[in-house]
Amino acid sequence: MENEYFKTSDLALTATLSLLTPFESIDRTNPHKAEFIFKRTPELEKLLKKFWSNSLKVEPLAFFNQLKAIKTRLYSRD
């Protein structure tokens, strides 16, 4: 089951990926570091490669707004 999901605590990566594919949930079991959980798919793997090779491009305002939305979701307790 661990290989079915990709976890990250990187906010920039989460904001970028979530513009293109939704994340499943936020794991808050560690009180010092939340992790965003994405379903592993071939598309997600491609996006990760592009992100880490600096070849993934997103619109700056969309990224900024998504980052704010991610932080709001992270710090809300629903």
PyMOL commands that set and color helices and strands:
alter all, ss='L'
color gray80, all
select helices_A, chain A and resi 2-4+11-20+42-52+60-75
alter helices_A, ss='H'
color red, helices_A
select strands_A, chain A and resi 5-8+25-27+35-39
alter strands_A, ss='S'
color yellow, strands_A
deselect
rebuild
show_as cartoon
